[in-house]
Amino acid sequence: MHFAAQFRAATGYRPHEYLLAQRVEHAKTLLNTEAPLVQIALAVGFCTQAHFSAVFKEITGDTPAHWRTRSRSRAASGPV
């Protein structure tokens, strides 16, 4: 309990929330590849694509597939 309290005071996240956020950030980089979503989910530490998608949407507000599509369209349009 002491560790969790100190961790939250230092980062603003509970340890598990921080881990999930880090996994999602890593997944964002992998979503820029052609890898299937299930492969990305497994690569970042989720047991199922469904759990990955649910956590990703909770943190980012978008599903992984929608985030990938929007990311590609932003990259295609280039800097403004």
C-alpha positions, 0 to 999 in steps of 0.5 A: 500500500505504501508503494502504491500511495507513493507511486500515485503521488509521484506520477498521478497514476495508480501502478496498474493504470500507469502500466496500461497507459504505457502499453497503449502508448507502445501500441500506438507506435505499432499501429503505424505498421501493417501488423494485425490488431491481434498481434499488436495486442499480444505484443504489448501484453494483452491476452486478447484483442477484445481487452486491448480494444476496450482499454485502448478506447477507454484511454484514448477515446478511439478504438485501435482500428479507428485510431490507426485510420485517423493516424494514417490520414493525418500522415497522408495529409502531411504537416499544415 
